[in-house]
Amino acid sequence: MSIKTKIATLALATLAVAGSLATTTTKAEAYKFKPWHVGAGLATAAVVGTAIAASNGPVYYNDYRRCGLVPRYNMFGQYMYSVRVCNY
């Protein structure tokens, strides 16, 4: 992602959090702690996170060249020299 996309995403997330905090005007109520609520929240987060991760396509990085030395051999299998080969 470019820096502009990251900044726009951060601004949108900040706006969403600020909006959700501003709209919660109900009075605070205390409830008895129920452990299954925590488990349900974690399970939901796992399912949603997996769905988001699976929805993204493969990422290809073509901004750099990977170069390395590849050995060259003669017809008898004896090492002769190395050649620099770059993947584009």
BALOBA-1460 file (C-alpha; in Angstrom, 3 decimals):
// residues 88
<rec num="1" residu="m" x="0.000" y="0.000" z="0.000"/>
<rec num="2" residu="s" x="1.097" y="3.512" z="-0.661"/>
<rec num="3" residu="i" x="1.517" y="6.037" z="2.138"/>
<rec num="4" residu="k" x="-1.586" y="7.932" z="0.955"/>
<rec num="5" residu="t" x="-3.692" y="4.786" z="1.235"/>
<rec num="6" residu="k" x="-2.369" y="4.092" z="4.727"/>
<rec num="7" residu="i" x="-3.117" y="7.641" z="5.866"/>
<rec num="8" residu="a" x="-6.623" y="7.511" z="4.384"/>
<rec num="9" residu="t" x="-7.293" y="4.170" z="6.095"/>
<rec num="10" residu="l" x="-6.067" y="5.497" z="9.435"/>
<rec num="11" residu="a" x="-8.186" y="8.639" z="9.081"/>
<rec num="12" residu="l" x="-11.282" y="6.595" z="8.260"/>
<rec num="13" residu="a" x="-10.696" y="4.263" z="11.204"/>
<rec num="14" residu="t" x="-10.187" y="7.231" z="13.542"/>
<rec num="15" residu="l" x="-13.383" y="8.817" z="12.261"/>
<rec num="16" residu="a" x="-15.312" y="5.570" z="12.788"/>
<rec num="17" residu="v" x="-14.031" y="5.183" z="16.368"/>
<rec num="18" residu="a" x="-14.754" y="8.820" z="17.198"/>
<rec num="19" residu="g" x="-18.240" y="8.523" z="15.719"/>
<rec num="20" residu="s" x="-19.022" y="5.381" z="17.663"/>
<rec num="21" residu="l" x="-17.851" y="7.018" z="20.898"/>
<rec num="22" residu="a" x="-19.927" y="10.109" z="20.216"/>
<rec num="23" residu="t" x="-23.113" y="8.138" z="19.541"/>
<rec num="24" residu="t" x="-23.029" y="6.077" z="22.736"/>
<rec num="25" residu="t" x="-25.237" y="8.161" z="24.993"/>
<rec num="26" residu="t" x="-26.899" y="5.397" z="27.015"/>
<rec num="27" residu="k" x="-26.254" y="5.106" z="30.720"/>
<rec num="28" residu="a" x="-23.654" y="2.624" z="31.883"/>
<rec num="29" residu="e" x="-25.013" y="-0.617" z="33.317"/>
<rec num="30" residu="a" x="-23.098" y="-3.355" z="35.069"/>
<rec num="31" residu="y" x="-23.843" y="-6.973" z="34.223"/>
<rec num="32" residu="k" x="-22.672" y="-10.234" z="35.676"/>
<rec num="33" residu="f" x="-19.533" y="-11.522" z="33.949"/>
<rec num="34" residu="k" x="-20.285" y="-14.374" z="31.540"/>
<rec num="35" residu="p" x="-17.200" y="-16.197" z="30.259"/>
<rec num="36" residu="w" x="-18.960" y="-17.469" z="27.178"/>
<rec num="37" residu="h" x="-19.284" y="-13.851" z="25.991"/>
<rec num="38" residu="v" x="-15.495" y="-13.673" z="25.796"/>
<rec num="39" residu="g" x="-15.338" y="-16.972" z="23.901"/>
<rec num="40" residu="a" x="-18.040" y="-15.864" z="21.480"/>
<rec num="41" residu="g" x="-16.193" y="-12.606" z="20.860"/>
<rec num="42" residu="l" x="-12.910" y="-14.377" z="20.192"/>
<rec num="43" residu="a" x="-14.591" y="-16.878" z="17.867"/>
<rec num="44" residu="t" x="-16.294" y="-14.081" z="15.943"/>
<rec num="45" residu="a" x="-13.033" y="-12.169" z="15.661"/>
<rec num="46" residu="a" x="-11.279" y="-15.282" z="14.354"/>
<rec num="47" residu="v" x="-13.960" y="-15.924" z="11.723"/>
<rec num="48" residu="v" x="-14.064" y="-12.305" z="10.561"/>
<rec num="49" residu="g" x="-10.265" y="-12.029" z="10.527"/>
<rec num="50" residu="t" x="-9.951" y="-15.211" z="8.486"/>
<rec num="51" residu="a" x="-12.563" y="-13.986" z="6.013"/>
<rec num="52" residu="i" x="-10.766" y="-10.672" z="5.575"/>
<rec num="53" residu="a" x="-7.388" y="-12.356" z="5.125"/>
<rec num="54" residu="a" x="-8.809" y="-14.832" z="2.598"/>
<rec num="55" residu="s" x="-10.536" y="-12.113" z="0.571"/>
<rec num="56" residu="n" x="-7.252" y="-10.450" z="-0.371"/>
<rec num="57" residu="g" x="-5.613" y="-11.743" z="-3.512"/>
<rec num="58" residu="p" x="-1.991" y="-12.752" z="-3.815"/>
<rec num="59" residu="v" x="0.564" y="-9.999" z="-3.411"/>
<rec num="60" residu="y" x="3.337" y="-9.676" z="-5.932"/>
<rec num="61" residu="y" x="6.344" y="-7.465" z="-5.312"/>
<rec num="62" residu="n" x="7.915" y="-6.443" z="-8.592"/>
<rec num="63" residu="d" x="9.722" y="-3.394" z="-7.265"/>
<rec num="64" residu="y" x="13.060" y="-5.096" z="-6.829"/>
<rec num="65" residu="r" x="15.323" y="-7.539" z="-8.608"/>
<rec num="66" residu="r" x="16.561" y="-10.655" z="-6.910"/>
<rec num="67" residu="c" x="20.027" y="-11.408" z="-8.166"/>
<rec num="68" residu="g" x="22.296" y="-14.275" z="-7.348"/>
<rec num="69" residu="l" x="25.180" y="-16.339" z="-8.652"/>
<rec num="70" residu="v" x="24.302" y="-19.517" z="-10.538"/>
<rec num="71" residu="p" x="27.028" y="-22.090" z="-11.150"/>
<rec num="72" residu="r" x="27.812" y="-23.182" z="-14.702"/>
<rec num="73" residu="y" x="29.155" y="-26.625" z="-15.499"/>
<rec num="74" residu="n" x="30.699" y="-28.118" z="-18.611"/>
<rec num="75" residu="m" x="29.394" y="-31.235" z="-20.368"/>
<rec num="76" residu="f" x="31.373" y="-33.471" z="-17.976"/>
<rec num="77" residu="g" x="29.714" y="-31.944" z="-14.892"/>
<rec num="78" residu="q" x="32.799" y="-30.032" z="-13.814"/>
<rec num="79" residu="y" x="32.357" y="-26.577" z="-12.329"/>
<rec num="80" residu="m" x="33.582" y="-23.826" z="-14.642"/>
<rec num="81" residu="y" x="32.377" y="-20.448" z="-13.340"/>
<rec num="82" residu="s" x="29.373" y="-18.595" z="-11.879"/>
<rec num="83" residu="v" x="27.043" y="-16.245" z="-13.712"/>
<rec num="84" residu="r" x="25.005" y="-13.469" z="-12.112"/>
<rec num="85" residu="v" x="21.319" y="-14.071" z="-12.849"/>
<rec num="86" residu="c" x="18.514" y="-11.675" z="-11.879"/>
<rec num="87" residu="n" x="14.816" y="-12.496" z="-11.646"/>
<rec num="88" residu="y" x="12.575" y="-9.731" z="-12.938"/>
